[in-house]
Amino acid sequence: MLSTSQITFREKTLADPHEAEESPRRTERETLLQARIKDLKLHLQGTPLERHIQQLYTELEAKGISFRPECYLSDQWGCPSGVPVIGLPFYLADPRLHTLEAELGGDAETESDILMYLRHEAGHAFNYAYRLYDTEEWRKVFGDYSKPYQDDYKPRPFSRKYVVHISGWYAQKHPDEDFAETFAVWLTPGMDWGKRYLGWAALKKLQYVDEVIRRIGRTPPAVQLADRDLDVEQMEETVSDHYRQRQLEERVELKLREHLDHDLLGLFEPADAPSAASAETLVRAERQALIQSVTRYSGVNRAVIVALVDHLLERTAALRLTVQLDKTREYLTKLTSLVTALAMNYLYTDHFFEVD
């Protein structure tokens, strides 16, 4: 948690390109925002991503896999369905864009995150390359590959039937994701998965991956397509438009009105409290950490948690609530507990609270 000296007020909004005179850094930022993504001539060669991809290939080789999935820059992480290639977000190829992702996207990947995602996507690519999902053996372990995807899947937190890799209990989203997550855990260097998942139902999935790799890891893949989904060279939109569209797609409208005001009034101090600082400033400073933590451990859609936290932030400001500086940790603990409780209620009932 942040100390009181670290609490800062930081707005994360798209800048207006028509603002008055800017600093050189601000001007560079605006130029980047208004550039078409295809015109930035982004590439993997010579970037840290190239090193990460090579590490992935090294890990595959060390585990007895000759297959090397082709990687390319796209709008997001992913593999086109049935095609054994890996798309990486374009913003990871440029430090300036990575900074913008942290500001406007809200959650820029660390080096550790990138490697986790690469291992996950390699799982998809391996599945597609050898058409494992078409086999009866695969279906018995992971389920029906043709099962429809559901963005608002309801995970069972701490279920022992699935491995834990990407946050949000992602293996529970779909059988294809279950395999990709299992493959990623199996591939992770230094992971003693036999010991880590001892007593878990997920262990049989890891054992399946291990056995399959022993059988086919050195054989040529059945599918060698390299059809890309959306290549960075085809992205006509500007950087600014990319983030505006993402915000629209991820936006969730919550009609909470003033129903949580009572909880906030009990959590923070009143507006006229002596020697107090703004509670809004504290919530804003902890906003991103709060969203990440609750999303990770609840499994609730990140967009829903973002909307909830932003509503609490808005109401905290409207009520002009305050905090005592020597009780910062206490406020943050209570706020995290409140958001987590609301998230879990939403997970199991589709509502944050009952009105009637």
N, C-alpha and C positions, 0 to 999 in steps of 0.2 A: 504494500500500500504506500501511497505517497505521504510524505510528511507535509505539514502545513506550509513549509517554505517552498515546497514543490508544486503547490496548487496553482494552476494558471488558468486563465480564461482563453480558450482557443476555439474559434469558430471554424468549422470546416464547410465552406460553401464554395460553389463555383464563382469565380471572380467575374465581374462585369468588364468586358473588353473595352467599354467606353468610359471607364473611370478617368479621372484627371491624371496628371503627370505621375509616373511610376518610377520606382527605383530600378536600376539595371536588372537586378534579380527578378523583380516583379514583371518587368517587361519581357524577360526571357521566358518566364512562366507563361505569360499570356500568349506569346508567340507559339509556344509548344502546344497550348490548349487549342489554338485555332488551326493547327496544322492537320492536314489529312494524314491518317495513320499510314496509308500506303506510301505517302511521300517522304516519310521519315527514314525509309530504306533500312529498316531494322533487319538484323540477321543474327544467327547464333555464333558464327565464327568469331573468335577472339573475345567473347563475353564470358563471364563466370558460368553462364548456363552450359557452355561447351564443356567446361571442367566437370560440372555436375552430371551431365549426360555420360561423359566418359567414366565417371565413377560408377554410374548405373551399369554400364557395360562390363566394367571390371567385376562388379558384384555378381552379375549374371554368369560370367565366365567361371568365377570361383565356386558357384553353386552347380556347375555342370550344364549350363545352358548356352548353346551356340547362337541362338536367335538374338538379333540386335534390332529392336524396333526403331524405325526411322522417326526422327523428331523434327518438328517444325513450329513456327510461331503462328499463333491464332488469337482468337478473342478471349479464350479461356482454356482451362485445363480440360482435356478430354481425348477420347478415341472415337472416331466415327464408328457407329455400330457395325460390327463385323469386319472392320478394317484394322489390321495390326500396325497402326502408326500412333504417335503421341503428339498431341497439340499442347503447346505451352503458351501461357498468356504473354502477349506482345510486350507488356510493360516491364517484364523481367529482363529484357534485353538492353535496357537503358537506365542508368541510375536516376536520371531526372524523372523518367516515367514511373520508376519504382517509388520515388518520393511522392509523386502525385497520387499513386494508388493508395499510399498510406493516408494521404490527406482526404481524398475524395471517395475512395473505395472503402476505406475504413479498416482494412486489415491486410497489410502488405506481408507477403511471405518472407520468413527468415530462411537462411541457408538450410537449416534443419527441416523446415516445412517443405522446401522445394524437393529435397531428397525423398521425403515421405510421399509426396504427391507423385514423383517419378516412379517410385516402386509400385504405387497403387496403379498408375496408368500402365506400367509394364505388365501388371497382372491382367488387365483387360486385353492388352495387345497379345499376350501369350495365349490367352483363352481363345481369341479370334484366330490367331495364326494356326492353331492346331485344332480348331473347331471342337474344343472339349465340351462346350455347352450342348452339342448335338448328341453326346453319348449318354447312354443309360446310366453309366457309372457316375457321371457328373451330376445328372439330375437327382440321383438317389442321395447324394451328399448335400447339394446346394439348392435343389428345387427346380422349378420350371423357368427356363430362361425367357420364354415368351410372356411371362407374367407382366402386366402393364406396370410402368413406372408410376410412382405417386410422389410428387414433390412434398406433400404434407404427410409423409409417413409418420406413424406414431411408434417410436422406438420403445423398447422396454429397458430402461436404464439398468446397467449392471447385470444384464442377462449373460449367463455363462455359455450360451449356445453360439456366441459369435466372438471373434477376436476383437480387440480394441486397438485401433490405429489412428485413423482420421477422427477428429472430434465430432461429437453429435451422434455417436453410435451408428456410424455410417454403414457398417456392414449389414445392418438390418433393413436398409432401404430397398434392396432388390437382390435376387440370387446372383446376378452378375457382379454387383458391388460386394457381396459376401465373398465371392471367389477372389476378386481383386484385392480386398483387404486381407484375406487369408494369405494370398501370395506375397503381399507386401511384408507382412509379419515374418513369414517364412524366409524371405530374402534378406531382411535387415541384418547387417553384420553384427556379430556379438550377441544376437538374440538366442537365448537358450529356450526355444519355444516349447520343447518337451517338458521342461521344468516349470516355465512360466504358466503354461496352460494345463498343468497336471490336474486332473479332476474336473476339467471343463468339458462339456459336450463339444466345444469348438476344436478340441484336440484331434478328433477324427478327421476334421477338415484339413488341418495342417498335415496330418499323416497322409491323406490323399494326395495333397500337392507334392509332398516329398516323394511318394511312390511314383507318381506320374512323371516327375522330372527325371527320376532314375531311368524310366523306360524310354522317354522320348526326347530328353533334353538335348541330345546330340544329333537328332534326326532333322532333316529339312522340314520346314513348316509346310502344312498343306495349303495355306493361303498366303500368297505373296503380293497381294494388292498393296498399292501405296497411294490410293485415292485420298486426298486431303479433304477435310471439311471446309472450313473457312481459313484460307491462307492470309497472312498479314499483307501480302502484296495485293490482295483483293479488297481490303478494308477501305472503302471510300469515305467513311465518316471521319469527322475530326475527333481529336482526343476529347474535346469538350462534349461533343455530341455523344460519344461513347459512354461517358459517365452520366450524362443526363438521361440517356435511355436506360442505363442500369438502375438509376435511382427510380425511374418510373416503373420498371419491371419489378423491383424489389419493394416498392412502397406498399405498405399495409395500412388500411384505414381502420383505426380502432375508435369506436364510439364510446369512450370511457367517461366523457364529460367531467363531472366533478366527483365521481363516485369514490375516488381514492384520496380525496383531500383529507378526509378524517385520518387516514393512515399517515399521511405526510405531516399533518399537524402534531401527531403523537411522536413522530420520529425526530423532527427538527424543533428548533426554538422559534417562538413567535417573532414577528417583525420588530417589535419594540424592545426586544431583549437587550440588556446593557452589555457593552463591550463584546459585541458579536460580529461575525463576518457573514457574508452572503452564502446561504446554503446552495444557491444556484451555481456558484463558482466551484464549490466542492464537487457537486454532482457532474458538472461539465468536465472537470479535470479527470474524473474517474469513469466517465461514460464508456470509453472504449474497452477498458479493462473489465468493467462490469458486464458489458455485452458479451465479450469473449468467454468469460468464466461461466456465465449462466447458460449460454448456448452450448458450451462444451459438455457440461454435466447434466443438462436437462434434455438435450436432444431436440428441443423446440426449434422450429425454423428461425434462422437468424433474423430474418426480416421482421418477424413478429416481436422478437426481443428488442430489436432496434426501435420499433414503433412504441413499445411499452416504456422503455427507458426515456425516450424523447418526450413522451406524454408526461411522465413524472418530472422531467426537467422543466417542461413548460409550466406545469402547475406549481412547482416549487418557486419558480420566478414570479408567477402571478400572485401567489400568496405572500411573497416577499419574506420567506422563511430564512432563518439565520442559524448559525452554528457557533458554539464556543470552541475556540481554537485548541484548547487542551483536551477536547473530547473527539477529535477527528476520527480516530480509529473506531470508536464506539458507534459513531454515525454510519461509517462505511459498513461495519458489520451488520447493523440493523437494516441498512438499505439493501445490501446483498441478500439478506434473509428474506426481505419483503419481495424483491424481484424474483428470487428463486421459488418462493411459495406460490406466487402468482403464475409463474411459468409452469410449474408442475400441475397446478389446478387446470390450466389451459390444456396441458397435454392429455389429461385424463377425462376432462369434461367438455372441452371445446369452448370454455368460458373462463374468464379470470375470476369471476365472482357471480353470485346469484343476486338478482335485484328483487325478485318477488319473494 
